[in-house]
Amino acid sequence: DVKVTQSSRYLVKRTGEKVFLECVQDMDHENMFWYRQDPGLGLRLIYFSYDVKMKEKGDIPEGYSVSREKKERFSLILESASTNQTSMYLCASKVTVNQPQHFGDGTRLSIL
Amino acid sequence: DAKTTQPTSMDCAEGRAANLPCNHSTISGNEYVYWYRQIHSQGPQYIIHGLKNNETNEMASLIITEDRKSSTLILPHATLRDTAVYYCIVRATSGTYKYIFGTGTRLKVLA
């Protein structure tokens, strides 16, 4: 079974902090994704990566950056956390274009 | 961009089949339809996907209409543990990595 692991289930940070969310997959997948999920808005794509050191912006990249130094790890960075970034963050990975994404359990991030 | 439309909510009696519809009339000819479900406070769980033909796995069956404008996810014998939000997903446009997640159908299985 595909395993996508997010480093924290719950995280509380303060406004202005730099926040790192980590995601690791164990299936040698090329493609990895970061989404945020908010009530009434569904899942929105922040960034995705199609290879090591390669990334593309999704629909809502503002305030976020990403890092993919190794194939199995995709990190989401909140450069200076703000309260409007309080959300559920979901990481996903997939192997090829037509194969399904597999999601982690999410990180519920609260910015105070 | 492609778009999916699902009913907001549905109820189903335990042990009965749950049939969840999805309209994806703008889907491209070579794009797959994917179904996921999400139980509160967990990440979306992959269920099944298909292109043209009907598909079945250990979790569910997927029926895709011949014109590919709609599909139905079938849970043959719903249990209380199937209570979740079900998402029908397609790619936004062919060749991209963006997927359209709508607001899904909240399925409640009743004892």
Interface residues (C-beta under 8 A of the other chain):
Chain A: V4 N31 F33 Y35 G40 G42 L43 L45 F48 Y50 E56 G58 D59 L90 A92 N98 P100 Q101 H102 F103 G104 D105 G106 R108
Chain B: Y32 Y34 Y36 S41 Q42 G43 P44 Q45 Y46 H49 L51 Y97 K98 Y99 F101 G102 T103 G104
